[in-house]
Amino acid sequence: MIYDNEMTLEMKATSKNESFARVAVAAFAAQLDPTISDISDIKTVVSEAVTNAIIHGYDEEPYRGSVTLKCGIADDTIYIEVMDKGRGIADIEEARTPLYTSAPHEERSGMGFTIMETFMDGIEVISEPGSGTIVRMKKRIVRS
């Protein structure tokens, strides 16, 4: 896809960078003149996706990997991609089931994908065990 504007951000897979990722995407999305609700939705899904990449992607090797965040804007839609090169997801459908978590010892709620699906207009999850995960999302920003 050809975007009107795009950005790529690569960061160390540490929870310290989750808030940075949220703010960066919110600032990038601002060019679409979103509502506060739109920005809140975008920040929430970025937080969920980046946290999943850090916690689940690099579970055995914290801080050894990176998370790549790509955003693009085409017309009135923002496209967001969060990618890690961690352990991957063995069963994507199971992982997308509400309340499922691969880290119950960390008191995770298992609602990350459900939240992403609720707040975005589209979500695609691509993963290969041992090779990492890509979460692609899009949201149309409609102004009246």
N, C-alpha and C positions, 0 to 999 in steps of 0.2 A: 504494500500500500504506500502511496505517496502522501506524505503529511504536509500540511501548511506550515507546521513547526514541529520540532521534536527535540528531545533531550535524552541523554543517557547518563546514569550515575552508578558508579560501582563503589561499594563500601565493604568494609570488613564485616563479617558475620558476627556482630556483637549487638546485644540488646541496646547498647548505648546509641546505636544508629537508627533505631526504629523511629524515634521522634523526629530526627533529622529528615528521614525519608518522607514522613507525613507532611512536614512543612514544605519540603522541596516540591512535592507534587501539588500541594495546595497552591503554592505560588505560581507554578507553571499553569495550572488550571484557571487561574485568575483572568487570563486573557480572554476566556470565554464569557466573562461577566456572570459567573454562577451565583446562585442564591447562597445564603449562609447554610441552608439545609444541604444543598449540593456539595459544598465544601466539606461539611461534616461527614456526609456519606463517603466522599472520596478519601478523606483522611482516615476514616474508620477502616475501609477496605485495604488501604495501603498498610496500615498498622497490622491488620490480620495477616495479610500475605507475607509481609516482611518478617513478622514474628514467627510464622509457620516455617519460613525458609531457615531462620536462625535456629529455632528450637528443634524442629523435626529433621531438617536437612542435614544439620551438622551435630546431631545429638551426641555422637561419640567423640567428636573432635571440635569442641567449641573454639571459635576464633581462628580456625585454620583455613576457613573458606571465605568466600565473598558472596555478596548478594548484588545482583545487577538489576537496576530499575530503569526501564525505558518507558518514555511517554511520548505520545504523538497526538497531534490535533489535526483533524480533517473536518472541515465545515463546522458543525456544531457538536462534535463528538470528541471526547478524550479517550484515548486508548492507553492502557497501563499494562505493562508486562513486568512481572517480578520473577527473577530466575536465580536458582542456586545450582551448584554442581555437587550437591551432597548425596545422601544415600538414596534418594528417590522414593517413590510411593509404589508399593507392590500391588495394591488394589485401590485404584482411584475411586471407584464407585463406593467402596466401603468407607474410604476417607471422607467422602462427601456426605455421608450419612450423619444427620444431626446427632449430637452427643458422642460420636465416635472420637476417640483420641488414642494416639499411639504413645502418649506420655502420661498415663493416669497418675503416676507417682509425683508428677509436678502439678497436680490439681488443675489440669486444663479442662475447659468446659466442652471441647469438641464442637464448637459452633462456628469456627472460622469460615469454612466454605459456605455454610448456610447464611452467614452475615454477608459475605461477598455476593452471593446469589440474590439476596434480598435488596441490596443497595445499588447494584449495577444492572445495566440492561443486557449484559451478556458476560459469560465467564467460560473459559476453556482451560482445562488442566491437562498438561502433557507431562508425563513422567516415565522414567526408565530406571528401575532399581540399579543402584550403583553409579548412575550418571547424572542424577539431579532432576529438578522439577521446574517447569515453566507455568506460571499462572497468567493468563491473558484476560483482561477485563475491558469493558467499554461502557461509557455512560454518555448519553446525549444530554446536553445542557439546553433546556428550552426556556427562553425568556419571552414573557408576554408583552 
